[in-house]
Amino acid sequence: MRSLTVIFLLFFSIISFAEDEDLALLISQNPDSVLYEAKLALEKTVNPLERAKKLHIIGLCQNEKGETNSAIESYLKVGKLLHKYAQNEIELDIKNKLALSNSYYILGELITADSILQLSYLSLPQINNYSLQINVLLQTGWLSRERGRHSEALGYYLDALIIAENNKDEIQMANAYARIAVVYHVMEDYKTAERYYDQTLELYQKLDLRKEEGRLYNNYGLLYQNKNLPVKSIYYYEKSIDMCQAIGNTRGAAIAKENLGVVCFEYLKNNTVALDHLDYSANVWRSFGDIYGQAQNLVYKIDVYMDQQDFKKVVDTAQYALELARKSGAKDVERDALLQLAKGYDGLRKIEDAYHFFFAHVCLKDSLEELNNFEKISLMSQRLELQKIHVQDSLNMVIEYNNHKAIVDAQYKEQRFWTIILSSGFIALMVILIILIRARRTQVRSAKIITETNTILKRKNREIIDSITYAKNIQDSILPTREDIDRLFPSNFLYYQPKDIVAGDFYWAQEINEAETPIYFLAVVDCTGHGVPGAMVSIVCANALNKSVVEMKLTKPSEILEETNTIIRQNFSKGSLQLNDGMDICLLAIKKLNDSQFEIQYSGANNPLWFIRKKVGELEEIKATKRPVGDQMIVKAFENHTKIFEKGDLLYLFTDGYADQFGGPKQKKFNYKSLKELFLNHHHESMSKQMEIYDQVLQNWKNDNDQIDDICVMGVKL
């Protein structure tokens, strides 16, 4: 009987694709059964739209089962089918993006989740599903808040609340209240926050939403913790943990456990118990693969290590927390990790490092404070209250007017009936006539505006294309010609694929004589950005390299990069704004010792040198210095490496565009490991044949995906 119910509901959901409460409840109670039936149904249909609908249900089931990465793959397949075969299915596309964003959020990848939701938000005006509109607004606001944009988040929440109130949807009203409360909580307006929390709790209990109620008690715990009421705070945390564990809400319990650990540290001064609670939550975040949750957990632990004055552990943990925070896009956590790094280095008496991270903390903190204008948040709230008052006053006026009109109509109905009919007919005729005349004028005016606008847009587009094409000619003038490269390095290949007409990647070659011995310089460079901005930066960087070698007579690659760094910083600091543009580079200085041996000096900024010795046949690597050229904060000097190579050895120089290209069956990056295997498998081929192979491999990998970055790969056989 249960199997028949699954089949019926699955069939109904596929036909109408209404993610109603019955289907959502069935998936939460029986994901395995729904998943099985959905996969069977998928095998029996070839219609692209029907396949997309079934794949979406499969993704929902996989997500419910905790198979987040599999769910993401299903949602991506849905998106590809809709983009190719059913672009008018806007509502399904928004639902799929919402589910995909939620899966990335579970993994703690806030930047990706936020970007996907921003696309969904832009499509909201095209649908009439108010519940879906609210869900997108609430989740978009939540991710904005998680990434530190609290003012922006409140705007989304207020829009969602208005829609929910207009449709008398108490569940969505409660969800909006809960999220609005969090913004006021962060503002430290605890009175307003508590008022919204109380409104939320009243609706959750009325509607018997126990999962949401359990999560809400955690917020109460945070509120009383911030109000310095630890006893009440602990009570609500434990209440949240008990309720979440009772209904199997692992994430909710982990959040409350984590916050309870902070209270144990701050108020009970019990580091052991605090770390026990934090370790419990850390295990949960790791099991989910949630990098944001791990980053926040580490920040809490660092406070305990700081109290223990274990500054080495503070620095190591804070470095990892900072890495995870930046990867996930959690700006608030990144800000806290930077401050903890500064304190840790201060404790180790490394004052220069402490200053560096404290300066970075202050810059990020100021940026977030400017982004989150709390005065603006207060004005938004006042605007909402005034809007409610205005709506209520308008409703009262309408009611009063209608009552008065009913009395007048009853008194004069007999004697005024025909007069009213004739007057109304005449007025209606005049109104219709005026509307037709205005509509005609508007139509003519609109057609003229559209024609003029199209003409302007075509002219502007032609001017922009002409300007970019001219910029390409300028950029081409700084690049060495094929004849120059072939003359300096007779056996080579160059695979150069800009993402746009112009590129931020470029290649560079130069020749000078030192004591009558020629030195050949070769570089592959990745400048900040791509397109026109990247091309502008590339011209500055190429000129800086030429000046360092030709004018300054520098021959040591590390010294060339240091001088180039100085020149670029000087060029980008002349205006009122301080720019942080620069380049990653692999730079070689090649000197021929005799007919069979070469001395090669290498220095790199983030880009390594790969090589294959003819006699060994294995790919080896010289690692780059981990800093860009053009960086303000000089952490360490560029390293210089000198090696002797034999005739027939292969050198590979490249930027990150090839390895970072998305594609393949799982829509992942090609990655550096695959690139190494590619070079190793085909290094015995001729240089021209290698380039053909590398181009074909990339095109097959990319398939229908857009190129995401400029690509530059160069191979040289000595």
C-alpha positions in Angstrom: 0.0 0.0 0.0 2.9 2.4 0.9 4.5 1.7 -2.5 1.2 2.6 -4.3 1.1 5.9 -2.4 4.6 6.7 -3.4 3.9 6.0 -7.0 0.7 8.1 -7.0 2.3 11.1 -5.3 5.4 10.9 -7.5 3.2 10.8 -10.6 1.1 13.7 -9.4 4.2 15.8 -8.6 5.8 15.1 -12.0 2.7 16.2 -13.8 2.0 19.4 -11.9 5.4 19.8 -10.3 3.9 21.4 -7.2 6.3 20.8 -4.3 3.3 20.6 -2.0 3.3 19.6 1.7 2.4 16.0 0.8 5.4 15.4 -1.4 7.8 17.2 0.9 6.5 15.2 3.9 6.8 12.0 1.9 10.4 12.7 0.9 11.3 13.6 4.5 9.7 10.4 5.8 10.6 8.0 3.0 13.4 9.3 0.8 14.6 5.9 -0.2 11.2 4.8 -1.6 10.6 8.1 -3.5 14.2 8.0 -4.8 13.7 4.4 -6.1 10.4 5.3 -7.9 11.9 8.5 -9.3 14.8 6.6 -10.8 12.5 4.0 -12.4 10.4 6.8 -13.9 13.5 8.6 -15.2 14.5 5.5 -17.1 11.2 5.3 -18.9 11.0 8.8 -20.3 13.0 10.6 -23.0 11.2 14.0 -22.9 13.8 16.5 -21.7 11.3 18.5 -19.5 9.9 15.4 -17.8 13.5 14.2 -17.2 14.3 17.5 -15.6 11.3 17.3 -13.2 12.3 13.7 -12.2 15.9 14.6 -11.7 14.9 17.5 -9.5 12.9 15.1 -7.2 15.9 12.7 -7.2 18.1 15.6 -6.0 15.6 16.4 -3.2 15.7 12.8 -2.0 19.5 12.7 -2.2 19.7 15.9 -0.2 17.4 14.5 2.4 19.6 11.4 2.7 22.7 13.5 3.3 24.1 12.7 -0.1 24.8 16.4 -0.8 27.3 16.0 -3.6 25.1 13.6 -5.5 22.2 16.1 -5.1 24.3 18.8 -6.6 25.0 16.7 -9.6 21.3 16.0 -10.1 20.4 19.7 -9.8 23.2 20.7 -12.3 21.8 18.1 -14.8 18.3 19.7 -14.3 19.8 23.2 -15.0 21.5 21.9 -18.2 18.3 20.3 -19.5 16.2 23.4 -18.8 18.8 25.8 -20.4 18.9 23.6 -23.5 15.3 22.5 -24.0 12.9 24.5 -21.7 14.1 28.0 -21.1 10.5 29.1 -20.5 10.1 26.9 -17.4 11.1 29.8 -15.1 9.4 28.5 -11.9 11.0 25.1 -12.2 14.4 26.7 -12.8 14.0 28.9 -9.7 13.0 25.9 -7.6 16.0 24.0 -8.8 18.4 26.9 -8.2 17.0 27.3 -4.7 17.6 23.6 -3.9 21.1 23.7 -5.5 22.0 26.8 -3.4 20.8 25.0 -0.3 23.1 22.0 -1.1 26.1 24.3 -1.5 25.2 26.0 1.7 25.2 22.7 3.5 28.8 22.3 2.3 29.6 25.7 3.7 30.3 27.1 0.1 28.6 30.4 0.8 30.0 32.3 -2.3 28.6 29.7 -4.7 25.3 29.4 -2.9 24.9 33.2 -2.8 25.7 33.6 -6.5 23.1 31.0 -7.5 20.4 32.7 -5.4 21.1 36.1 -6.8 20.3 34.6 -10.3 17.0 33.2 -8.8 16.2 36.6 -7.3 16.4 38.3 -10.7 13.8 35.9 -12.1 11.2 36.4 -9.4 9.1 39.1 -11.2 8.4 36.4 -13.9 6.5 34.0 -11.6 3.2 34.2 -9.6 4.1 31.6 -7.0 4.2 33.8 -3.9 5.4 31.0 -1.6 8.4 30.3 -3.9 9.1 34.1 -4.0 9.2 34.2 -0.2 11.5 31.2 0.0 14.0 32.8 -2.4 13.8 36.1 -0.6 14.4 34.5 2.8 17.2 32.3 1.7 18.9 35.1 -0.3 18.6 37.3 2.8 20.0 34.5 5.0 23.1 34.1 2.8 23.6 37.9 2.6 23.6 37.9 6.4 26.0 34.9 6.7 28.4 36.8 4.3 28.2 39.9 6.5 25.7 42.0 4.5 23.1 42.5 7.3 21.5 45.7 5.8 21.0 44.0 2.5 19.6 40.9 4.3 16.9 43.0 6.1 15.7 44.4 2.8 15.1 40.8 1.5 13.3 39.8 4.8 11.0 42.8 4.8 10.0 42.2 1.1 9.2 38.5 2.1 7.2 39.6 5.1 5.0 41.9 3.1 4.2 39.1 0.6 3.5 36.7 3.5 1.2 39.1 5.3 -0.7 40.0 2.1 -1.3 36.3 1.5 -2.0 35.6 5.2 0.6 32.8 5.2 1.4 32.3 8.9 4.3 29.8 8.3 6.2 32.2 6.1 5.3 35.1 8.4 7.0 33.2 11.2 10.0 32.4 9.1 10.4 36.1 8.1 10.0 37.2 11.8 12.7 34.8 12.8 15.2 36.2 10.3 14.4 39.8 10.9 15.0 39.2 14.6 18.5 37.9 13.8 19.4 41.3 12.1 18.3 43.3 15.1 20.1 40.8 17.3 23.4 41.6 15.4 22.6 45.3 15.8 22.4 44.7 19.6 18.9 46.0 19.6 17.9 43.2 21.9 14.5 44.5 22.8 13.3 44.5 19.2 15.0 41.2 18.5 13.2 39.6 21.4 9.9 41.0 20.3 10.3 39.4 16.9 11.5 36.1 18.4 8.3 36.0 20.6 6.1 36.6 17.6 8.0 33.7 15.8 7.6 31.3 18.8 3.9 32.0 19.1 3.3 31.1 15.5 5.6 28.0 15.6 3.8 26.6 18.6 0.4 27.4 17.1 1.4 25.6 13.9 3.2 22.8 15.7 6.5 23.3 13.8 8.7 21.5 16.2 11.9 21.5 14.1 11.7 25.3 13.7 10.8 25.7 17.3 13.9 23.7 18.4 16.1 25.9 16.3 14.5 29.1 17.6 15.4 28.2 21.2 19.1 28.4 20.1 18.5 32.0 19.1 17.0 32.7 22.5 20.1 31.3 24.0 22.3 33.6 22.0 20.1 36.6 22.9 20.4 36.0 26.7 24.1 35.2 26.3 24.6 38.6 24.7 22.5 40.2 27.5 25.0 38.7 30.0 22.3 36.3 31.4 24.3 33.0 31.2 21.8 30.9 33.3 18.9 31.7 31.0 21.2 31.2 28.0 22.3 27.7 29.1 18.6 26.8 29.7 17.6 27.6 26.2 20.7 26.0 24.6 19.9 22.7 26.4 16.3 23.0 25.5 17.2 23.5 21.8 19.6 20.5 22.0 17.0 18.2 23.5 14.3 19.1 21.0 16.6 18.9 18.0 18.0 15.5 19.0 14.5 14.2 19.7 13.4 14.8 16.1 16.8 13.9 14.5 17.9 17.5 13.6 21.6 16.9 13.8 22.7 20.3 12.5 20.4 22.2 14.9 21.8 20.2 17.8 25.3 20.9 16.7 24.7 24.7 16.5 23.3 24.8 20.0 26.1 22.6 21.3 28.7 24.9 19.8 27.1 28.0 21.4 26.8 26.1 24.8 30.6 25.5 24.5 31.1 29.3 24.2 29.1 30.0 27.3 31.0 27.4 29.3 34.2 29.1 28.3 33.1 32.7 28.8 31.0 32.4 31.9 31.8 29.1 33.6 35.5 29.4 32.9 35.6 25.6 32.1 37.9 25.1 29.1 37.6 21.3 29.2 33.8 21.2 29.0 33.9 24.0 26.4 36.2 22.1 24.1 34.1 18.9 24.5 31.0 20.7 23.2 33.0 22.4 20.4 34.6 19.1 19.4 31.1 17.5 19.1 30.0 20.3 16.7 33.2 20.1 14.8 32.7 16.4 14.1 29.2 17.2 12.7 30.5 19.9 10.4 33.2 17.7 9.1 30.7 14.8 8.5 28.6 17.2 6.4 31.6 18.7 4.6 30.5 22.1 5.9 33.6 24.4 5.6 31.8 27.4 6.9 30.7 25.5 10.0 34.3 24.3 10.5 35.7 27.8 10.2 33.3 29.3 12.8 34.0 26.4 15.1 37.7 27.0 14.9 37.3 30.7 15.7 35.5 29.7 19.0 38.2 27.2 19.9 40.9 29.8 19.3 39.5 31.9 22.2 40.1 28.9 24.5 43.7 28.4 23.2 44.3 32.1 23.7 43.1 31.8 27.3 45.5 28.9 27.8 48.3 31.2 26.2 49.1 28.5 23.7 50.0 31.1 21.1 51.5 28.5 18.6 48.2 26.7 18.5 46.4 30.0 18.2 48.4 30.9 15.1 48.1 27.4 13.5 44.4 27.1 14.1 43.7 30.7 13.0 45.6 30.2 9.8 43.3 27.2 9.0 40.2 29.1 10.0 41.1 32.0 7.8 41.7 29.7 4.8 38.2 28.0 5.3 36.5 31.4 5.9 37.9 32.8 2.7 37.0 29.6 0.8 33.4 29.7 2.1 33.0 33.5 1.7 32.1 34.1 5.4 33.4 37.7 5.9 32.5 37.9 9.6 34.5 34.8 10.4 37.4 36.0 8.2 37.4 39.3 10.2 37.6 37.4 13.5 40.3 35.0 12.3 42.5 37.9 11.2 42.2 39.5 14.7 43.1 36.2 16.3 46.1 35.8 14.1 47.3 39.2 15.1 46.9 38.4 18.8 48.6 35.0 18.3 51.7 36.5 16.6 51.7 39.2 19.3 51.9 36.5 21.9 54.8 34.9 20.0 56.5 38.3 19.9 56.4 38.4 16.1 55.4 42.1 15.9 55.7 42.5 12.1 53.3 39.6 11.4 51.0 40.8 14.2 50.8 44.2 12.6 50.2 42.8 9.1 47.1 40.7 10.2 45.8 43.4 12.5 45.9 45.9 9.6 44.0 43.4 7.4 41.5 42.9 10.2 40.8 46.6 10.6 40.5 47.1 6.8 37.9 44.2 6.6 36.1 45.4 9.7 35.8 49.0 8.3 34.6 47.5 5.0 31.8 45.5 6.7 30.8 48.4 8.9 30.4 50.6 5.8 28.4 47.8 4.1 26.1 47.4 7.1 24.7 50.8 7.8 22.7 50.1 10.9 21.1 53.6 10.7 19.8 52.5 7.3 18.4 49.3 8.8 16.5 51.4 11.4 15.0 53.5 8.6 13.9 50.4 6.7 12.1 49.2 9.8 10.4 52.5 10.3 9.4 52.5 6.6 7.7 49.1 7.1 5.7 50.3 10.1 4.6 53.5 8.3 3.6 51.4 5.3 1.4 49.2 7.6 -0.2 52.2 9.1 -0.9 53.7 5.7 -2.4 50.5 4.4 -4.7 50.2 7.5 -5.8 53.9 7.2 -6.6 53.4 3.5 -8.6 50.3 4.3 -10.6 52.2 7.0 -11.3 55.0 4.5 -12.5 52.4 1.9 -14.8 50.8 4.4 -16.2 54.1 5.6 -16.8 55.2 2.0 -18.5 52.0 1.0 -20.9 52.2 4.0 -21.8 55.8 3.2 -22.3 54.9 -0.5 -24.6 52.0 0.4 -26.9 54.3 2.5 -27.1 56.9 -0.3 -27.8 54.2 -2.9 -30.7 52.8 -0.8 -32.3 56.3 -0.4 -32.1 57.5 -4.0 -32.2 54.2 -5.9 -35.7 54.7 -7.4 -35.4 58.3 -8.5 -31.8 58.3 -9.6 -31.6 54.9 -11.4 -31.9 56.1 -15.0 -29.9 59.2 -14.4 -27.0 57.1 -13.0 -27.2 54.6 -15.8 -27.1 57.3 -18.5 -24.4 59.3 -16.8 -22.3 56.2 -16.2 -22.7 55.1 -19.8 -21.6 58.6 -21.1 -18.7 58.7 -18.7 -17.7 55.1 -19.7 -17.9 56.1 -23.4 -15.7 59.1 -22.8 -13.2 57.2 -20.7 -13.0 54.5 -23.4 -12.5 57.1 -26.1 -9.7 58.8 -24.1 -8.0 55.5 -23.3 -8.0 54.5 -27.0 -6.6 57.9 -28.0 -3.9 57.8 -25.3 -3.1 54.1 -26.1 -2.6 55.0 -29.8 -0.3 57.9 -28.9 1.6 55.7 -26.4 2.0 53.0 -29.0 3.4 55.4 -31.6 5.7 57.1 -29.0 6.9 53.7 -27.7 7.6 52.4 -31.2 9.6 55.5 -31.9 11.5 55.2 -28.6 12.2 51.5 -29.3 13.5 52.3 -32.8 15.8 55.1 -31.5 17.0 53.0 -28.6 17.9 50.1 -30.9 19.8 52.5 -33.1 21.7 53.9 -30.2 22.4 50.5 -28.7 23.7 49.2 -32.1 26.0 52.2 -32.5 27.2 51.9 -28.9 27.8 48.2 -29.3 29.8 48.8 -32.5 31.8 51.5 -30.8 32.6 49.2 -27.9 33.6 46.3 -30.2 35.8 48.7 -32.2 37.4 50.0 -29.0 38.1 46.5 -27.7 39.4 45.4 -31.1 41.8 48.4 -31.1 42.8 47.5 -27.5 43.6 44.0 -28.9 45.9 45.6 -31.5 47.6 47.5 -28.7 48.0 44.4 -26.6 49.3 42.4 -29.6 52.0 45.0 -30.0 53.5 44.1 -26.6 53.5 40.3 -27.3 56.5 38.8 -29.0 55.9 37.6 -32.6 55.9 33.9 -33.5 59.1 34.6 -35.5 60.8 36.0 -32.4 59.8 33.0 -30.3 60.8 30.5 -33.0 64.1 32.3 -33.4 64.9 32.2 -29.7 63.4 28.8 -29.0 63.2 26.8 -32.3 61.3 23.8 -30.8 58.3 25.1 -29.0 54.5 25.3 -28.8 52.2 28.1 -27.7 48.6 27.5 -26.7 47.1 30.9 -26.1 43.3 31.2 -25.8 42.0 34.6 -24.4 38.5 34.3 -22.7 37.5 37.6 -24.4 38.8 39.6 -27.4 41.6 40.9 -25.1 43.2 39.0 -22.3 44.9 39.3 -18.8 47.2 36.4 -19.7 50.2 37.1 -21.9 53.6 35.6 -22.9 56.9 37.5 -22.9 60.3 36.9 -24.4 63.5 39.0 -24.5 67.2 38.7 -25.4 70.2 40.5 -24.1 74.0 40.0 -24.2 76.0 39.8 -21.0 79.8 39.7 -21.7 79.1 38.7 -25.3 77.0 35.7 -24.0 73.3 35.8 -25.0 70.7 35.3 -22.3 67.2 34.4 -23.4 64.3 35.4 -21.1 60.9 33.7 -21.3 57.8 34.2 -19.2 54.1 33.2 -19.1 52.0 35.7 -17.1 48.5 35.9 -15.5 47.5 39.5 -14.7 44.6 40.4 -12.4 41.3 40.0 -14.2 40.5 39.3 -17.9 39.0 41.2 -20.8 39.8 44.9 -21.1 40.8 45.4 -17.4 43.1 42.5 -17.5 44.6 43.7 -20.8 45.3 47.1 -19.3 47.1 45.5 -16.4 49.1 43.3 -18.8 50.5 46.3 -20.7 51.7 47.8 -17.4 53.3 44.5 -16.4 54.9 43.8 -19.7 56.5 47.3 -19.8 57.7 46.8 -16.2 59.4 43.5 -17.3 61.1 45.2 -20.3 62.3 48.1 -18.1 63.8 45.7 -15.5 65.7 43.7 -18.1 66.5 46.2 -20.9 67.0 49.4 -18.9 68.0 48.2 -15.5 70.2 45.4 -17.0 69.0 42.8 -14.5 69.5 39.2 -15.4 68.6 37.3 -12.2 64.9 36.3 -12.3 64.2 37.0 -8.6 65.8 40.5 -8.9 63.8 41.1 -12.1 60.5 40.2 -10.2 61.4 42.4 -7.2 62.1 45.4 -9.5 59.0 44.7 -11.5 57.0 44.6 -8.3 58.3 48.1 -7.4 57.5 49.5 -10.9 54.0 48.1 -10.8 53.3 49.5 -7.3 54.5 52.9 -8.4 52.2 52.9 -11.5 49.2 51.8 -9.5 49.6 54.3 -6.7 49.7 57.5 -8.6 46.0 58.3 -8.4 43.6 58.9 -5.4 42.8 55.2 -5.3 45.2 52.5 -4.2 44.9 49.5 -6.7 45.9 46.0 -5.8 46.4 44.7 -9.3 49.4 42.6 -10.3 50.4 39.3 -11.8 51.3 35.7 -11.3 54.3 34.7 -13.4 56.8 31.9 -14.3 60.0 33.6 -15.4 63.1 31.9 -16.9 66.6 33.2 -17.8 68.3 30.7 -20.2 72.0 30.6 -20.9 73.6 28.1 -23.3 76.8 26.6 -21.7 77.8 24.4 -24.6 76.3 22.3 -27.4 74.5 20.0 -25.0 74.0 21.9 -21.7 72.0 24.9 -20.6 71.9 26.9 -17.4 68.4 27.9 -16.5 67.5 30.3 -13.6 63.8 30.4 -12.5 61.8 32.5 -10.2 58.0 32.4 -10.0 55.1 34.3 -8.4 52.5 31.7 -7.6 53.1 29.9 -11.0 55.6 26.9 -10.8 57.9 25.5 -13.5 57.3 22.0 -14.6 60.0 20.1 -16.6 60.7 16.6 -18.0 64.3 15.5 -18.4 64.9 13.4 -21.5 66.9 10.8 -19.7 64.5 10.4 -16.8 61.1 10.7 -18.4 59.3 11.9 -15.2 57.6 15.3 -14.6 59.3 17.4 -11.9 58.4 20.7 -10.4 60.1 23.8 -9.0 57.6 25.5 -6.7 56.9 29.2 -7.0 57.1 31.8 -4.2 53.6 32.2 -2.7 53.1 35.9 -3.4 52.0 37.9 -6.5 54.0 40.6 -8.3 52.5 43.9 -7.4 51.5 43.1 -3.8 51.6 45.9 -1.2 52.5 43.6 1.7 55.8 41.9 1.0 55.7 38.8 3.1 58.9 37.2 1.7 61.4 37.8 -1.1 61.1 35.9 -4.4 63.2 32.8 -4.5 65.8 32.2 -7.3 66.5 28.6 -8.5 69.4 27.6 -10.8 69.5 24.2 -12.6 71.5 22.6 -15.4 69.5 21.0 -18.2 70.5 18.8 -21.1 69.6 19.1 -24.8 66.2 17.5 -25.4 64.8 18.4 -21.9 61.2 19.8 -21.9 60.0 22.9 -20.0 56.3 23.7 -19.4 55.1 27.2 -18.4 51.4 27.9 -17.8 48.7 30.0 -16.1 45.8 28.7 -14.1 43.2 29.0 -16.9 43.6 25.4 -18.3 43.5 23.6 -14.9 40.6 25.7 -13.6 38.3 25.1 -16.6 35.0 23.5 -15.6 33.7 20.5 -17.6 33.6 16.7 -17.8 30.8 14.5 -16.7 30.7 15.9 -13.1 31.1 19.6 -14.1 34.4 19.9 -12.1 37.7 21.7 -12.7 40.2 19.9 -14.9 42.8 20.5 -12.1 46.6 20.4 -12.0 46.9 16.7 -11.4 45.2 15.9 -14.7 47.3 18.5 -16.4 50.5 16.8 -15.1 49.3 13.4 -16.4 48.5 15.0 -19.8 52.0 16.5 -20.2 53.6 13.2 -19.0 51.5 11.0 -21.4 52.3 13.1 -24.5 55.7 14.7 -23.9 57.3 12.2 -26.5 55.2 13.8 -29.3 56.4 16.7 -31.4 55.7 20.1 -30.0 53.1 20.9 -32.7 51.4 17.6 -32.1 51.3 18.2 -28.3 49.5 21.5 -28.8 46.9 19.8 -31.0 46.4 17.2 -28.4 46.1 19.7 -25.5 43.6 21.8 -27.5 41.4 18.7 -28.3 41.5 17.5 -24.7 40.4 20.9 -23.4 37.6 21.2 -26.0 36.2 17.8 -25.1 36.4 18.5 -21.4 34.7 21.9 -21.7 32.0 20.7 -24.1 29.1 23.2 -23.9 30.5 25.1 -20.9 31.8 28.7 -21.3 35.5 29.3 -21.0 35.9 30.8 -17.5 39.4 32.4 -17.7 42.2 33.2 -20.1 44.5 30.2 -21.0 48.2 30.3 -21.8 50.4 27.2 -21.9 53.9 27.2 -23.5 56.2 24.3 -24.0 59.9 24.5 -25.0 62.3 21.7 -25.9 65.9 22.7 -25.3 
